[in-house]
Amino acid sequence: EMSCLTEPAYQPDAAAPETEKAGDAEPDAEEEEPNEPDWGKIMQHEPARTEVPIFLSGRERKEAASDSYSTALDALHDSVNKSAESLVEIVVTLLHARAQKLVDIEGELTQDYVQNDKRRELMEKRLEENARAAQGMFANLLKRVSAANQPNDLLAQKKMRLNEDENEAMSNACNDNL
């Protein structure tokens, strides 16, 4: 609400240049809004003669400020978008580098697990072979001990010598496997 007390006094020559007296010119259809009243006709009477130009001037300043604000807001929006895009690009670059490192580490771990499983199977196989060889040597030892308790038996003594030769051969084979 504008009042005559806060605005400068009316000066006939200082009327808004965009407004012309009624009948001098037709309003420009492109500039005026569709529901815009005929301001020239309204300004023919007091107090509108002094207040309408002030109102129109204020409205134009408000629209100019609104346009300026809209332009500044668009510039700010573009700036924020560019900043956000560059931040996202940095994050994506960092994540890609770390993801690639993780993929490489995963491949190395997979390879290590496979190699460890192969080594475990080989060691298990060798342990089983060594266990069989040890059981055979133990059986031969038991035979010799039982044959030693019966010294008169020549056949048992020959078996004991053969078993000693077999034990020595098995022992050599076990040492070769290690």
C-alpha atoms as a printed R data frame, in Angstrom:
    type eleno elety resid chain resno      x        y       z
1   ATOM     1    CA   GLU     A     1  0.000    0.000   0.000
2   ATOM     2    CA   MET     A     2  1.517    3.212  -1.130
3   ATOM     3    CA   SER     A     3  0.486    6.519   0.205
4   ATOM     4    CA   CYS     A     4  0.893   10.048  -1.039
5   ATOM     5    CA   LEU     A     5  2.768   10.940   2.115
6   ATOM     6    CA   THR     A     6  5.727    8.652   1.416
7   ATOM     7    CA   GLU     A     7  6.062    9.396  -2.293
8   ATOM     8    CA   PRO     A     8  7.173   12.643  -3.884
9   ATOM     9    CA   ALA     A     9  4.438   15.077  -4.792
10  ATOM    10    CA   TYR     A    10  2.740   14.727  -8.148
11  ATOM    11    CA   GLN     A    11  4.372   16.531 -11.004
12  ATOM    12    CA   PRO     A    12  2.451   16.522 -14.260
13  ATOM    13    CA   ASP     A    13  5.584   16.409 -16.430
14  ATOM    14    CA   ALA     A    14  7.021   13.553 -14.364
15  ATOM    15    CA   ALA     A    15  4.233   11.113 -15.173
16  ATOM    16    CA   ALA     A    16  5.454    7.692 -16.167
17  ATOM    17    CA   PRO     A    17  6.634    7.834 -19.784
18  ATOM    18    CA   GLU     A    18  5.231    4.409 -20.527
19  ATOM    19    CA   THR     A    19  1.722    5.625 -19.840
20  ATOM    20    CA   GLU     A    20  0.058    7.905 -22.316
21  ATOM    21    CA   LYS     A    21 -3.177    9.753 -22.106
22  ATOM    22    CA   ALA     A    22 -6.240    7.805 -23.052
23  ATOM    23    CA   GLY     A    23 -6.942    7.935 -26.728
24  ATOM    24    CA   ASP     A    24 -3.381    8.942 -27.757
25  ATOM    25    CA   ALA     A    25 -2.230    5.416 -28.421
26  ATOM    26    CA   GLU     A    26 -3.577    1.953 -28.137
27  ATOM    27    CA   PRO     A    27 -2.013   -0.257 -25.510
28  ATOM    28    CA   ASP     A    28  0.651   -2.567 -26.856
29  ATOM    29    CA   ALA     A    29 -0.866   -6.061 -26.758
30  ATOM    30    CA   GLU     A    30  2.504   -7.785 -26.367
31  ATOM    31    CA   GLU     A    31  3.560   -5.801 -23.287
32  ATOM    32    CA   GLU     A    32  0.311   -5.887 -21.355
33  ATOM    33    CA   GLU     A    33 -1.070   -8.956 -19.684
34  ATOM    34    CA   PRO     A    34 -4.449  -10.267 -20.902
35  ATOM    35    CA   ASN     A    35 -6.337   -9.093 -17.787
36  ATOM    36    CA   GLU     A    36 -4.520   -5.764 -17.584
37  ATOM    37    CA   PRO     A    37 -6.843   -2.774 -17.056
38  ATOM    38    CA   ASP     A    38 -6.674    0.393 -19.113
39  ATOM    39    CA   TRP     A    39 -4.377    2.424 -16.870
40  ATOM    40    CA   GLY     A    40 -4.708    5.560 -18.995
41  ATOM    41    CA   LYS     A    41 -8.439    5.627 -18.447
42  ATOM    42    CA   ILE     A    42 -8.037    4.944 -14.715
43  ATOM    43    CA   MET     A    43 -5.475    7.776 -14.328
44  ATOM    44    CA   GLN     A    44 -7.924   10.411 -15.557
45  ATOM    45    CA   HIS     A    45 -9.401   10.702 -12.074
46  ATOM    46    CA   GLU     A    46 -7.940   11.633  -8.703
47  ATOM    47    CA   PRO     A    47 -6.350   10.043  -6.564
48  ATOM    48    CA   ALA     A    48 -5.431    7.472  -9.230
49  ATOM    49    CA   ARG     A    49 -3.705   10.220 -11.251
50  ATOM    50    CA   THR     A    50 -0.902   10.351  -8.682
51  ATOM    51    CA   GLU     A    51 -0.950    6.844  -7.291
52  ATOM    52    CA   VAL     A    52 -1.211    4.734 -10.469
53  ATOM    53    CA   PRO     A    53  2.136    5.926 -11.942
54  ATOM    54    CA   ILE     A    54  3.785    5.191  -8.595
55  ATOM    55    CA   PHE     A    55  2.124    1.758  -8.519
56  ATOM    56    CA   LEU     A    56  3.170    0.962 -12.097
57  ATOM    57    CA   SER     A    57  6.709    2.120 -11.434
58  ATOM    58    CA   GLY     A    58  6.896   -0.050  -8.306
59  ATOM    59    CA   ARG     A    59  5.469   -2.997 -10.161
60  ATOM    60    CA   GLU     A    60  8.081   -2.644 -12.912
61  ATOM    61    CA   ARG     A    61 10.874   -2.450 -10.317
62  ATOM    62    CA   LYS     A    62  9.445   -5.558  -8.629
63  ATOM    63    CA   GLU     A    63  9.321   -7.451 -11.946
64  ATOM    64    CA   ALA     A    64 12.877   -6.347 -12.778
65  ATOM    65    CA   ALA     A    65 14.046   -7.500  -9.338
66  ATOM    66    CA   SER     A    66 12.181  -10.777  -9.808
67  ATOM    67    CA   ASP     A    67 13.830  -11.289 -13.207
68  ATOM    68    CA   SER     A    68 17.217  -10.427 -11.730
69  ATOM    69    CA   TYR     A    69 16.605  -12.853  -8.851
70  ATOM    70    CA   SER     A    70 15.544  -15.563 -11.291
71  ATOM    71    CA   THR     A    71 18.684  -15.010 -13.376
72  ATOM    72    CA   ALA     A    72 20.894  -15.106 -10.278
73  ATOM    73    CA   LEU     A    73 19.122  -18.242  -9.055
74  ATOM    74    CA   ASP     A    74 19.667  -19.929 -12.438
75  ATOM    75    CA   ALA     A    75 23.361  -18.990 -12.317
76  ATOM    76    CA   LEU     A    76 23.604  -20.365  -8.780
77  ATOM    77    CA   HIS     A    77 21.822  -23.546  -9.835
78  ATOM    78    CA   ASP     A    78 24.243  -24.018 -12.743
79  ATOM    79    CA   SER     A    79 27.202  -23.407 -10.444
80  ATOM    80    CA   VAL     A    80 25.908  -25.921  -7.881
81  ATOM    81    CA   ASN     A    81 25.315  -28.484 -10.648
82  ATOM    82    CA   LYS     A    82 28.858  -28.043 -11.980
83  ATOM    83    CA   SER     A    83 30.279  -28.393  -8.471
84  ATOM    84    CA   ALA     A    84 28.175  -31.476  -7.811
85  ATOM    85    CA   GLU     A    85 29.230  -33.031 -11.121
86  ATOM    86    CA   SER     A    86 32.903  -32.459 -10.370
87  ATOM    87    CA   LEU     A    87 32.483  -33.919  -6.875
88  ATOM    88    CA   VAL     A    88 30.693  -36.955  -8.275
89  ATOM    89    CA   GLU     A    89 33.460  -37.371 -10.851
90  ATOM    90    CA   ILE     A    90 36.092  -37.309  -8.092
91  ATOM    91    CA   VAL     A    91 34.173  -39.860  -6.026
92  ATOM    92    CA   VAL     A    92 33.647  -42.119  -9.049
93  ATOM    93    CA   THR     A    93 37.368  -41.949  -9.884
94  ATOM    94    CA   LEU     A    94 38.337  -42.847  -6.324
95  ATOM    95    CA   LEU     A    95 35.790  -45.647  -6.099
96  ATOM    96    CA   HIS     A    96 36.883  -47.075  -9.446
97  ATOM    97    CA   ALA     A    97 40.528  -47.128  -8.359
98  ATOM    98    CA   ARG     A    98 39.649  -48.823  -5.073
99  ATOM    99    CA   ALA     A    99 37.282  -51.258  -6.755
100 ATOM   100    CA   GLN     A   100 40.032  -52.224  -9.210
101 ATOM   101    CA   LYS     A   101 42.426  -52.838  -6.295
102 ATOM   102    CA   LEU     A   102 39.803  -55.021  -4.619
103 ATOM   103    CA   VAL     A   103 39.290  -57.015  -7.816
104 ATOM   104    CA   ASP     A   104 43.055  -57.552  -8.084
105 ATOM   105    CA   ILE     A   105 43.295  -58.635  -4.439
106 ATOM   106    CA   GLU     A   106 40.327  -60.973  -4.880
107 ATOM   107    CA   GLY     A   107 42.045  -62.613  -7.859
108 ATOM   108    CA   GLU     A   108 45.254  -63.083  -5.878
109 ATOM   109    CA   LEU     A   109 43.355  -64.564  -2.927
110 ATOM   110    CA   THR     A   110 41.470  -66.958  -5.195
111 ATOM   111    CA   GLN     A   111 44.730  -68.088  -6.765
112 ATOM   112    CA   ASP     A   112 46.309  -68.565  -3.310
113 ATOM   113    CA   TYR     A   113 43.334  -70.627  -2.103
114 ATOM   114    CA   VAL     A   114 43.521  -72.881  -5.167
115 ATOM   115    CA   GLN     A   115 47.277  -73.385  -4.757
116 ATOM   116    CA   ASN     A   116 46.880  -74.096  -1.034
117 ATOM   117    CA   ASP     A   117 44.210  -76.709  -1.793
118 ATOM   118    CA   LYS     A   118 46.504  -78.410  -4.335
119 ATOM   119    CA   ARG     A   119 49.376  -78.419  -1.817
120 ATOM   120    CA   ARG     A   120 47.075  -79.826   0.875
121 ATOM   121    CA   GLU     A   121 45.986  -82.675  -1.436
122 ATOM   122    CA   LEU     A   122 49.626  -83.453  -2.337
123 ATOM   123    CA   MET     A   123 50.688  -83.417   1.324
124 ATOM   124    CA   GLU     A   124 47.747  -85.635   2.274
125 ATOM   125    CA   LYS     A   125 48.705  -88.102  -0.458
126 ATOM   126    CA   ARG     A   126 52.328  -88.189   0.726
127 ATOM   127    CA   LEU     A   127 51.227  -88.619   4.352
128 ATOM   128    CA   GLU     A   128 49.062  -91.595   3.376
129 ATOM   129    CA   GLU     A   129 51.968  -93.157   1.447
130 ATOM   130    CA   ASN     A   130 54.318  -92.598   4.372
131 ATOM   131    CA   ALA     A   131 51.725  -94.036   6.792
132 ATOM   132    CA   ARG     A   132 51.427  -97.191   4.662
133 ATOM   133    CA   ALA     A   133 55.214  -97.504   4.517
134 ATOM   134    CA   ALA     A   134 55.454  -97.031   8.301
135 ATOM   135    CA   GLN     A   135 52.757  -99.652   8.873
136 ATOM   136    CA   GLY     A   136 54.644 -102.070   6.626
137 ATOM   137    CA   MET     A   137 57.878 -101.449   8.520
138 ATOM   138    CA   PHE     A   138 56.064 -101.925  11.820
139 ATOM   139    CA   ALA     A   139 54.569 -105.227  10.600
140 ATOM   140    CA   ASN     A   140 58.050 -106.415   9.530
141 ATOM   141    CA   LEU     A   141 59.440 -105.417  12.893
142 ATOM   142    CA   LEU     A   142 56.739 -107.412  14.672
143 ATOM   143    CA   LYS     A   143 57.544 -110.429  12.522
144 ATOM   144    CA   ARG     A   144 61.217 -110.187  13.369
145 ATOM   145    CA   VAL     A   145 60.488 -109.875  17.065
146 ATOM   146    CA   SER     A   146 58.232 -112.914  16.975
147 ATOM   147    CA   ALA     A   147 60.844 -114.838  14.928
148 ATOM   148    CA   ALA     A   148 63.557 -113.868  17.383
149 ATOM   149    CA   ASN     A   149 61.563 -115.541  20.116
150 ATOM   150    CA   GLN     A   150 61.791 -118.779  18.113
151 ATOM   151    CA   PRO     A   151 65.541 -119.095  17.283
152 ATOM   152    CA   ASN     A   152 65.469 -122.719  16.065
153 ATOM   153    CA   ASP     A   153 63.243 -122.010  13.137
154 ATOM   154    CA   LEU     A   154 65.469 -121.455  10.043
155 ATOM   155    CA   LEU     A   155 62.568 -120.419   7.870
156 ATOM   156    CA   ALA     A   156 61.651 -117.642  10.323
157 ATOM   157    CA   GLN     A   157 65.257 -116.399  10.326
158 ATOM   158    CA   LYS     A   158 65.264 -116.168   6.497
159 ATOM   159    CA   LYS     A   159 61.983 -114.282   6.576
160 ATOM   160    CA   MET     A   160 63.484 -111.922   9.129
161 ATOM   161    CA   ARG     A   161 66.440 -111.161   6.830
162 ATOM   162    CA   LEU     A   162 64.089 -110.614   3.889
163 ATOM   163    CA   ASN     A   163 61.960 -108.322   6.011
164 ATOM   164    CA   GLU     A   164 65.068 -106.323   7.004
165 ATOM   165    CA   ASP     A   165 65.863 -105.866   3.306
166 ATOM   166    CA   GLU     A   166 62.252 -104.792   2.608
167 ATOM   167    CA   ASN     A   167 62.300 -102.350   5.534
168 ATOM   168    CA   GLU     A   168 65.530 -100.836   4.286
169 ATOM   169    CA   ALA     A   169 64.052 -100.469   0.764
170 ATOM   170    CA   MET     A   170 60.864  -98.880   2.157
171 ATOM   171    CA   SER     A   171 62.901  -96.540   4.314
172 ATOM   172    CA   ASN     A   172 64.905  -95.449   1.288
173 ATOM   173    CA   ALA     A   173 61.688  -94.920  -0.690
174 ATOM   174    CA   CYS     A   174 60.235  -92.755   2.129
175 ATOM   175    CA   ASN     A   175 63.376  -90.659   2.232
176 ATOM   176    CA   ASP     A   176 63.185  -90.166  -1.524
177 ATOM   177    CA   ASN     A   177 59.566  -88.925  -1.247
178 ATOM   178    CA   LEU     A   178 60.486  -86.260   1.304
